[in-house]
């Protein structure tokens, strides 16, 4: 079942329950933090941007996870096989975030000792800029990137959690935004080309249960001479009303049903750097994935744990649009991840 939400209105009722479950192509339902009926430690809010090219990628996170805030910068160089991720965390009563209720417009500005991150959104373009003095040892990083040409249709999903009526996840993925700008890391300067480089926004607001695992994949590029991208994922909540699997072709969304991540294993463990496969139950999404780099992180604080593997690589295969048109993909750079959080 793929239930599409078409009626505008609030996301939550006065009891903090989702009014309607399913997917949409825009934020037709309005999120309002004052309607949340759960402990503040269960509320998770974040804006995550990833701007990915064939040569390198920049990822930026501003998050309020209830028990802590996190501001993060990741820089990955596929040609040099190098990666750096540096995060700054604070207690929520020290650095409260108050992230916007909508992705349509609004600014996010965070700063701390030796760093600042700005996400300025005037409704037409997104200006991402900032710096961190000691990003890698004594070496600093700065970035100034503008994202434009957001597609007309996006992936939006309202997901409930079983047996917890006040828990929910409201998520939007905006693929295929053209990227223009630079990253300066030490003596290296990285340039984004808006004719071929794209960014994605992962906008998330929700009340989560304690222990969850998710799978997520995303890529944006050019296919058939027009912008093409996809969002795939599953693993948490009750997705009986809809999945988050969707293709994007020249600004329009094409809904998929279920997509399976086939992660290879070795010695009883996930082998993230061997080739993956992806397949859909309707045959409309069939991809091979050749990993380039695993951006992994593991935190174990007993009550709070996180095991993350965001694997960047090249997708090749076929995707079928709603009208039956087959899009052939060859070496499209993107990422696929498996993340388990106890939070």
C-alpha positions as MATLAB code, in Angstrom:
seq = 'XXXXXXXXXXXXXXXXXXXXXXXXXXXXXXXXXXXXXXXXXXXXXXXXXXXXXXXXXXXXXXXXXXXXXXXXXXXXXXXXXXXXXXXXXXXXXXXXXXXXXXXXXXXXXXXXXXXXXXXXXXXXXXXXXXXXXXXXXXXXXXXXXXXXXXXXXXXXXXXXXXXXXXXXXXXXXXXXXXXXXXXXXXXXXXXXXXXXXXXXXXXXXXXXXXXXXXXXXXXXXXXXXXXXXXXXXXXXXXXXXXXXXXXXXXXXXXXXXXXXXXXXXXXXXXXXXXXXXXXXXXXXXXXXXXXXXXXXXXXXXXXXXXXXXXXXXXXXXXXXXXXXXXXXXXXXXXXXXXXXXXX';
ca = [
       0.000    0.000    0.000;
       1.219    3.502   -0.868;
      -1.134    6.062    0.671;
      -0.571    9.602   -0.566;
      -1.455   12.512    1.719;
      -3.205   15.226   -0.297;
      -5.124   17.291    2.280;
      -3.239   20.206    3.912;
      -3.363   20.668    7.660;
      -1.466   20.043   10.883;
       0.767   16.991   11.198;
      -0.244   16.161   14.788;
      -3.504   16.344   16.695;
      -3.779   17.836   20.179;
      -2.780   14.471   21.677;
       0.474   14.412   19.715;
      -0.678   11.649   17.347;
      -0.171   11.668   13.591;
      -3.416   12.779   11.950;
      -2.619   10.977    8.698;
       0.082    8.449    7.843;
       1.630    8.094    4.408;
       3.719    9.964    1.861;
       3.435   13.305    0.095;
       5.363   15.274   -2.509;
       5.721   18.399   -0.362;
       5.344   19.358    3.287;
       1.578   19.500    2.968;
       1.222   18.733    6.675;
       2.629   21.338    9.066;
       4.921   20.291   11.895;
       4.443   22.169   15.175;
       6.716   21.385   18.115;
       4.089   22.597   20.604;
       1.880   19.623   19.677;
       4.513   17.044   20.598;
       3.436   15.003   23.625;
       6.639   13.284   24.696;
       9.742   13.867   26.756;
      12.106   16.374   25.179;
      14.780   13.671   25.273;
      12.765   11.607   22.790;
      12.368   14.484   20.295;
      14.949   14.464   17.490;
      15.301   17.275   14.952;
      17.949   17.739   12.276;
      18.915   19.297    8.967;
      21.524   17.269    7.081;
      22.998   18.313    3.745;
      25.224   16.170    1.547;
      26.738   17.642   -1.603;
      28.306   14.839   -3.576;
      30.439   14.848   -6.723;
      32.383   12.145   -8.541;
      35.552   13.437   -6.863;
      34.578   14.501   -3.348;
      31.683   15.098   -0.968;
      30.801   17.581    1.763;
      28.297   16.696    4.488;
      26.899   19.114    7.071;
      24.691   18.384   10.083;
      22.907   20.555   12.607;
      20.924   18.390   15.015;
      19.122   18.547   18.328;
      18.781   14.988   19.591;
      17.023   15.868   22.827;
      19.807   14.880   25.205;
      22.462   16.742   23.197;
      22.993   18.995   20.211;
      25.421   18.053   17.448;
      27.036   20.170   14.744;
      29.099   18.180   12.275;
      31.219   18.654    9.147;
      32.456   15.794    6.947;
      34.856   16.106    4.024;
      35.565   13.107    1.797;
      38.077   13.034   -1.062;
      37.492    9.957   -3.225;
      40.592   10.528   -5.352;
      42.903   10.718   -2.324;
      40.926    8.074   -0.409;
      40.775   10.405    2.574;
      37.961   11.447    4.889;
      37.534   13.593    7.980;
      34.464   14.045   10.168;
      34.521   16.401   13.128;
      31.533   16.978   15.393;
      30.877   19.409   18.196;
      28.362   18.359   20.848;
      26.717   20.288   23.669;
      24.068   19.743   26.295;
      20.674   21.027   25.095;
      20.252   23.588   27.881;
      23.582   25.135   26.827;
      22.978   25.258   23.069;
      19.274   24.990   22.312;
      18.641   24.835   18.575;
      14.975   25.769   17.870;
      15.187   24.470   14.300;
      12.578   25.741   11.809;
       9.196   23.998   11.648;
       9.413   23.835    7.831;
      12.072   23.279    5.190;
      10.506   25.896    2.906;
      12.372   28.834    4.452;
      14.185   29.906    7.586;
      17.751   30.246    8.759;
      19.852   28.029   11.002;
      22.945   29.513   12.571;
      25.099   27.696   15.118;
      28.498   28.473   16.539;
      30.909   27.346   19.202;
      34.564   27.541   20.060;
      36.432   27.814   16.765;
      33.546   27.031   14.429;
      30.322   28.290   12.877;
      27.756   26.762   10.518;
      25.075   28.725    8.660;
      22.136   27.392    6.650;
      20.355   30.418    5.138;
      17.165   29.644    3.222;
      15.148   32.483    1.658;
      12.746   30.119   -0.085;
      14.549   30.390   -3.428;
      18.070   29.204   -2.655;
      19.989   27.682    0.232;
      23.263   29.293    1.231;
      25.456   26.967    3.295;
      28.594   28.530    4.704;
      30.872   28.309    7.695;
      34.236   27.221    9.013;
      35.967   25.135   11.658;
      39.454   26.080   12.864;
      40.716   22.670   13.975;
      38.864   20.401   11.637;
      41.710   17.906   11.217;
      44.464   18.386   13.773;
      45.610   21.979   13.301;
      44.123   22.208    9.798;
      40.960   24.217    9.292;
      38.131   24.000    6.801;
      35.756   26.569    5.325;
      32.869   26.186    2.909;
      30.558   28.451    0.924;
      27.976   26.617   -1.161;
      24.678   27.678   -2.729;
      21.985   25.146   -3.627;
      19.376   26.144   -6.218;
      16.765   24.656   -8.555;
      15.044   22.533   -5.922;
      12.706   20.136   -7.758;
       8.982   20.714   -7.832;
       8.339   17.379   -6.113;
      10.163   15.772   -3.177;
       9.886   12.785   -0.853;
       7.887   13.497    2.304;
       6.717   10.784    4.691;
       4.840   10.671    7.994;
       5.748    7.435    9.764;
       4.247    6.163   13.052;
       5.896    3.742   15.463;
       4.031    0.596   16.611;
       2.685    0.571   20.168;
       3.783    4.180   20.762;
       1.074    6.565   19.500;
       2.980    9.751   20.395;
       6.083    8.605   18.479;
       6.440    9.610   14.828;
       8.949   10.629   12.184;
       8.234   13.421    9.700;
      10.869   13.437    6.995;
      11.593   15.225    3.742;
      14.342   14.434    1.259;
      15.058   17.088   -1.376;
      17.264   15.616   -4.091;
      18.777   17.156   -7.215;
      19.532   20.670   -5.944;
      22.273   22.197   -8.084;
      25.425   23.031   -6.136;
      27.753   25.968   -6.738;
      30.596   27.033   -4.473;
      33.838   26.000   -2.854;
      35.351   24.102    0.042;
      38.783   25.076    1.343;
      40.528   22.412    3.396;
      44.135   23.149    4.244;
      45.918   23.907    0.981;
      43.237   22.230   -1.146;
      40.338   24.017   -2.835;
      37.347   21.992   -4.016;
      34.930   23.498   -6.535;
      31.295   22.506   -7.094;
      30.028   22.768  -10.686;
      26.260   23.468  -10.879;
      26.046   21.866  -14.324;
      26.820   18.434  -12.887;
      27.001   18.561   -9.064;
      23.994   18.247   -6.776;
      23.071   18.288   -3.117;
      20.419   16.571   -1.028;
      18.680   17.740    2.137;
      17.558   15.258    4.778;
      15.073   17.214    6.926;
      13.862   15.254    9.945;
      11.587   16.019   12.886;
      10.138   13.380   15.182;
       9.717   11.524   18.430;
      11.756    8.328   18.231;
      11.661    5.137   20.223;
      14.896    4.086   21.931;
      16.430    1.381   19.701;
      16.220    1.609   15.897;
      18.097    0.544   12.784;
      17.634    2.255    9.449;
      18.822    1.812    5.888;
      19.054    4.837    3.594;
      20.380    5.417    0.105;
      20.478    8.520   -2.067;
      22.037    9.831   -5.260;
      21.551   12.781   -7.598;
      23.051   13.460  -11.007;
      22.282   13.661  -14.707;
      20.536   10.909  -16.698;
      19.120   11.318  -20.176;
      20.269   14.928  -20.141;
      18.082   15.934  -17.172;
      18.434   15.845  -13.378;
      17.813   12.373  -11.957;
      17.950   11.095   -8.417;
      16.469    8.646   -5.972;
      15.717    8.105   -2.309;
      15.469    4.597   -0.875;
      15.191    3.366    2.677;
      13.437    1.414    5.412;
      14.031   -0.240    8.783;
      12.096    1.630   11.462;
       8.521    2.493   12.317;
       5.314    1.220   10.738;
       5.652    1.655    6.968;
       2.412   -0.142    6.068;
       0.916    3.168    4.838;
       3.861    4.020    2.568;
       7.561    3.564    1.949;
      10.055    6.367    1.376;
      11.274    4.918   -1.929;
      11.054    7.388   -4.793;
      12.674    8.340   -8.102;
      13.132   11.930   -9.268;
      13.322   12.732  -12.980;
      13.407   16.281  -14.317;
      11.716   17.662  -11.203;
       8.944   15.060  -10.965;
       8.616   12.247   -8.430;
       7.890    8.614   -9.294;
       6.793    6.447   -6.365;
       8.323    3.031   -5.766;
       7.047    0.288   -3.485;
       9.632   -1.725   -1.490;
      13.388   -1.734   -2.136;
      15.716   -4.245   -0.496;
      19.323   -3.510    0.462;
      21.507   -6.569   -0.169;
      24.637   -5.900    1.891;
      27.297   -8.608    1.535;
      28.643  -10.369    4.594;
      31.922  -11.967    5.610;
      32.528  -14.043    8.732;
      29.007  -13.332    9.903;
      29.370   -9.545    9.716;
      28.347   -6.911    7.186;
      31.077   -6.441    4.594;
      30.381   -2.822    3.692;
      33.238   -2.396    1.206;
      32.256   -5.302   -1.055;
      29.715   -4.727   -3.867;
      26.061   -4.303   -2.816;
      22.855   -4.929   -4.701;
      19.474   -3.200   -4.538;
      16.227   -4.618   -5.871;
      12.566   -3.624   -5.711;
       9.541   -5.871   -5.378;
       8.098   -4.471   -8.624;
      11.332   -4.650  -10.651;
      11.474   -0.886  -11.109;
      14.732   -0.332   -9.214;
      17.639   -2.700   -9.861;
      21.089   -1.422   -8.967;
      24.627   -2.579   -8.350;
      26.703   -0.492   -5.961;
      30.502   -0.373   -5.912;
      31.749    1.174   -2.639;
      34.464    3.818   -2.598;
      34.601    4.781    1.067;
      32.915    3.879    4.354;
      32.273    6.887    6.565;
      31.894    4.929    9.766;
      31.485    6.025   13.361;
      30.816    4.096   16.541;
      29.856    5.510   19.930;
      29.166    3.343   22.975;
      28.177    5.220   26.118;
      26.109    2.253   27.377;
      22.705    3.958   27.424;
      23.519    5.960   24.293;
      25.023    3.999   21.400;
      25.444    4.608   17.683;
      26.941    2.397   14.987;
      26.989    4.165   11.617;
      28.186    3.101    8.198;
      27.542    5.619    5.437;
      29.139    4.089    2.361;
      29.856    6.291   -0.653;
      30.153    4.662   -4.047;
      28.882    4.289   -7.632;
      25.430    3.065   -8.613;
      24.790    1.309  -11.933;
      21.553   -0.260  -13.119;
      18.037    0.647  -14.203;
      15.120    2.625  -12.809;
      11.634    2.619  -14.326;
       9.454    5.736  -14.195;
       5.688    5.727  -13.650;
       5.036    5.822  -17.417;
       7.265    2.803  -18.040;
      10.296    4.726  -19.294;
      13.509    2.943  -18.342;
      16.383    5.104  -17.122;
      19.811    3.496  -17.432;
      22.310    4.523  -14.757;
      26.073    4.107  -15.039;
      28.473    5.004  -12.204;
      26.208    7.532  -10.492;
      27.943    8.661   -7.295;
      25.884    8.546   -4.124;
      25.728    6.747   -0.807;
      23.968    3.964    1.050;
      24.011    3.500    4.785;
      23.116    1.273    7.686;
      22.763    2.981   11.049;
      21.757    1.642   14.450;
      21.002    4.099   17.227;
      20.126    3.584   20.863;
      19.106    7.098   21.793;
];
